[in-house]
Every structure is written in structure tokens, then in C-alpha cells.
Amino acid sequence: MTVRYQTSRPDDREICERMKAIAQERRRFGYRRLLVMLRREGLVVNHKKLFRLYREEKLAVRRRGGRNRAIGTRAPMLVPLRPDERWSLDFVSDQLTDGRRFRILAVVDDCTRECLRTHR
């Protein structure tokens, strides 16, 4: 006579169906938030078991799109030939002897490299 192992694992269809329904509604919810939602509805489930079911159902939080990067090489910036052709703006900061800091906006002409204006 042989004795075979009989699984004592309960049926998880109810948890899986409800988990998939919530995941369809809330695509940004991972398994941890789904666990909170299921517990609020009265379904008692272990977080490790929920993670296993989450993976078995091939659920995952959708990744957001990445940053758009420039394609190809950029054209080099043209050198200004005359004054007032191109200006640059820059914030300059310093500290006084008594410890107070200050910032100034400097407007510089790129051709003559002259500081046209400073503004506090």
C-alpha cells in the first residue's frame, strides 16, 4: 500500500479574481497596496502568498516612460561676431564677512565678454 501526499492548500480563486480586478482598476498598485485593499475588503491573506499569486498571474506595475533624449549629435553653437549678438545669463553667489550670503544675476555679452548688467 502507498500513501500519497494530499495538498492542504486552500482554493485561491476568490483572492486571485479580486486581485486581478483591483489591479485592472488601479494599474499603479503593486502587490503591497493590493494586500491592503484585499484586507480592507475582509479577505485574509499572507503577504508572501499574495506575492506568489501576483507573480503567477504575471501582474506587475507598469513602468513609466523614460526621459526623451536628443537623437544624433548636436550642432555646435555659433561664435558671436558682433557685440549684442548673444548674451548669457548666470547666477553668481558669494558670502560676506559676517556670514550672510547673496546672489546676483549677471548678464554677459558673449562677444566682448563684458558684464552688461547685474541684478540682485
C-alpha positions as CSV (number, residue, x, y, z in Angstrom):
1,M,0.0,0.0,0.0
2,T,1.3,3.5,-0.8
3,V,0.4,6.8,0.8
4,R,0.4,9.8,-1.5
5,Y,0.6,13.4,-0.3
6,Q,-2.7,15.3,-0.4
7,T,-2.2,19.0,-0.7
8,S,-3.9,21.0,2.1
9,R,-3.6,24.3,0.2
10,P,-6.9,26.1,0.1
11,D,-8.5,27.3,-3.1
12,D,-7.2,30.8,-4.0
13,R,-9.6,31.6,-6.9
14,E,-11.5,34.2,-5.0
15,I,-8.3,36.0,-4.0
16,C,-6.9,35.8,-7.5
17,E,-10.0,37.1,-9.1
18,R,-10.4,40.0,-6.7
19,M,-6.7,40.8,-7.0
20,K,-6.9,40.9,-10.8
21,A,-10.0,43.1,-10.7
22,I,-8.3,45.6,-8.4
23,A,-5.1,45.5,-10.5
24,Q,-7.2,46.3,-13.6
25,E,-8.8,49.3,-11.9
26,R,-5.6,50.6,-10.3
27,R,-2.7,49.9,-12.7
28,R,-0.2,51.7,-10.4
29,F,-0.9,49.5,-7.4
30,G,1.7,46.8,-6.6
31,Y,1.2,43.7,-4.6
32,R,1.7,45.6,-1.3
33,R,-1.1,48.1,-2.0
34,L,-3.3,45.2,-3.3
35,L,-2.7,43.5,0.1
36,V,-4.1,46.5,1.9
37,M,-7.1,46.7,-0.4
38,L,-7.9,43.0,0.0
39,R,-7.6,43.2,3.8
40,R,-10.0,46.2,3.8
41,E,-12.5,44.0,1.9
42,G,-12.2,41.3,4.6
43,L,-10.0,38.8,2.7
44,V,-7.3,37.4,5.0
45,V,-4.1,36.7,3.0
46,N,-0.4,36.5,3.9
47,H,1.8,38.9,2.0
48,K,4.2,36.1,0.8
49,K,1.2,34.1,-0.5
50,L,-0.2,37.2,-2.2
51,F,3.2,37.9,-3.8
52,R,3.3,34.3,-5.2
53,L,-0.2,34.7,-6.6
54,Y,0.7,38.1,-8.0
55,R,3.7,36.6,-9.9
56,E,1.7,33.5,-11.0
57,E,-0.9,35.8,-12.6
58,K,2.0,37.7,-14.3
59,L,0.9,41.0,-12.8
60,A,3.4,43.9,-12.5
61,V,3.3,47.6,-12.0
62,R,3.6,49.2,-15.4
63,R,6.8,51.2,-15.9
64,R,6.6,54.8,-16.7
65,G,8.2,56.1,-19.8
66,G,11.7,57.4,-19.6
67,R,13.1,60.7,-20.5
68,N,13.3,61.7,-24.2
69,R,16.8,62.1,-25.2
70,A,18.1,64.0,-28.3
71,I,18.8,61.9,-31.3
72,G,22.1,62.3,-33.1
73,T,24.8,64.9,-32.5
74,R,24.0,68.5,-31.7
75,A,25.1,71.3,-33.9
76,P,27.9,73.4,-32.4
77,M,27.0,76.8,-31.1
78,L,28.0,79.6,-33.4
79,V,30.6,82.1,-32.2
80,P,29.1,85.6,-32.0
81,L,30.9,88.0,-34.3
82,R,29.4,91.3,-33.1
83,P,28.5,92.8,-29.7
84,D,24.9,92.3,-28.6
85,E,24.5,89.3,-30.9
86,R,24.2,86.8,-28.0
87,W,24.0,87.2,-24.2
88,S,24.5,84.7,-21.4
89,L,22.8,84.7,-18.0
90,D,24.4,83.4,-14.9
91,F,23.7,83.4,-11.2
92,V,26.7,84.4,-9.1
93,S,26.7,83.8,-5.3
94,D,29.1,84.9,-2.6
95,Q,29.3,85.3,1.1
96,L,30.0,88.5,3.1
97,T,32.5,88.5,6.0
98,D,29.6,88.4,8.6
99,G,28.3,85.1,7.0
100,R,25.4,86.5,5.0
101,R,25.0,85.0,1.5
102,F,23.8,86.9,-1.6
103,R,23.1,86.0,-5.2
104,I,23.3,88.2,-8.3
105,L,22.1,87.6,-11.8
106,A,24.9,88.6,-14.2
107,V,24.1,89.3,-17.9
108,V,27.3,88.9,-20.1
109,D,27.8,89.8,-23.7
110,D,29.4,86.7,-25.3
111,C,31.4,88.6,-28.0
112,T,33.0,91.2,-25.8
113,R,32.8,89.2,-22.5
114,E,31.6,92.4,-20.9
115,C,29.2,92.2,-17.9
116,L,26.2,94.3,-19.2
117,R,24.1,94.2,-16.1
118,T,23.9,92.7,-12.6
119,H,20.6,92.4,-10.8
120,R,20.0,91.5,-7.2
